[in-house]
């Protein structure tokens, strides 16, 4: 997993607003009609079983199931919000 400077800056802003030094960005998998997908959310603390990944002082809590899906993925931020570049979603769409 790679994260662009733009995304790191935005994540830092979001986490600063929580006023919780233990907070981080949780990256997890979620089932959908088109197969598993990746989700991002703010978590107040690292859930049990997640892996801590720190990039430029931003903590990411990565769910074990999501770790494999993150290989080759770059998280970016732009006009349309956060994007997962390089994420190839398995399965077909409904």
C-alpha positions as CSV (number, residue, x, y, z in Angstrom):
1,X,0.0,0.0,0.0
2,X,1.3,3.4,-1.0
3,X,-0.3,6.7,-0.1
4,X,0.2,10.0,-2.0
5,X,1.2,13.2,-0.2
6,X,-2.2,14.7,-1.0
7,X,-4.0,11.8,0.6
8,X,-1.7,11.9,3.7
9,X,-2.4,15.6,4.1
10,X,-6.1,15.0,4.0
11,X,-6.0,12.0,6.4
12,X,-3.9,14.2,8.8
13,X,-6.7,16.9,8.7
14,X,-9.4,14.3,9.4
15,X,-7.5,12.7,12.3
16,X,-6.7,16.1,13.8
17,X,-10.4,16.8,14.0
18,X,-10.9,13.7,16.1
19,X,-8.8,15.1,18.9
20,X,-7.8,11.5,19.7
21,X,-4.1,10.6,19.5
22,X,-5.0,6.9,19.2
23,X,-7.2,7.4,16.1
24,X,-6.2,6.1,12.7
25,X,-7.6,5.3,9.3
26,X,-9.0,1.8,9.1
27,X,-8.7,0.0,5.8
28,X,-11.0,-3.1,5.7
29,X,-12.7,-5.4,3.2
30,X,-16.5,-5.5,2.8
31,X,-18.6,-7.9,0.7
32,X,-20.6,-6.4,-2.1
33,X,-22.7,-7.6,-5.0
34,X,-19.6,-7.3,-7.3
35,X,-17.3,-9.1,-4.9
36,X,-15.1,-7.9,-2.0
37,X,-14.3,-4.2,-1.9
38,X,-12.1,-2.0,0.2
39,X,-13.4,0.6,2.6
40,X,-11.8,3.5,4.6
41,X,-13.0,4.8,7.9
42,X,-11.8,6.7,10.9
43,X,-11.3,4.4,14.0
44,X,-10.8,5.7,17.5
45,X,-8.3,2.9,18.2
46,X,-6.8,-0.1,16.4
47,X,-9.3,-3.1,16.3
48,X,-7.9,-6.4,17.6
49,X,-6.3,-8.4,14.8
50,X,-5.6,-5.4,12.6
51,X,-2.0,-4.5,11.5
52,X,-0.6,-1.1,12.3
53,X,1.0,0.7,9.3
54,X,2.4,4.2,10.0
55,X,3.2,6.4,7.0
56,X,4.4,10.0,7.7
57,X,2.8,10.0,11.2
58,X,-0.6,8.8,9.9
59,X,-1.6,5.5,11.4
60,X,-3.5,3.0,9.3
61,X,-5.2,0.0,10.8
62,X,-5.3,-2.6,8.1
63,X,-7.6,-5.6,8.5
64,X,-5.9,-8.9,7.7
65,X,-8.4,-9.7,4.9
66,X,-7.7,-6.3,3.3
67,X,-3.9,-6.7,3.4
68,X,-3.6,-8.9,0.3
69,X,-6.0,-6.7,-1.7
70,X,-3.8,-3.6,-1.0
71,X,-0.8,-5.0,-2.8
72,X,-0.1,-2.6,-5.7
73,X,-2.7,-0.1,-4.5
74,X,-2.0,3.7,-4.1
75,X,-4.4,5.7,-2.1
76,X,-4.8,9.2,-3.6
77,X,-6.9,12.3,-2.9
78,X,-8.2,14.7,-5.5
79,X,-11.3,16.8,-6.5
80,X,-13.5,13.7,-6.2
81,X,-12.2,12.6,-2.8
82,X,-10.1,9.5,-2.0
83,X,-9.3,7.0,-4.8
84,X,-7.8,3.6,-4.7
85,X,-5.6,3.5,-7.7
86,X,-4.5,0.1,-9.0
87,X,-7.3,-1.8,-7.1
88,X,-8.5,-4.6,-9.3
89,X,-11.8,-5.7,-7.9
90,X,-12.2,-9.5,-8.3
91,X,-15.4,-10.9,-9.6
92,X,-18.0,-9.6,-12.0
93,X,-20.6,-6.9,-11.5
94,X,-24.3,-7.6,-11.1
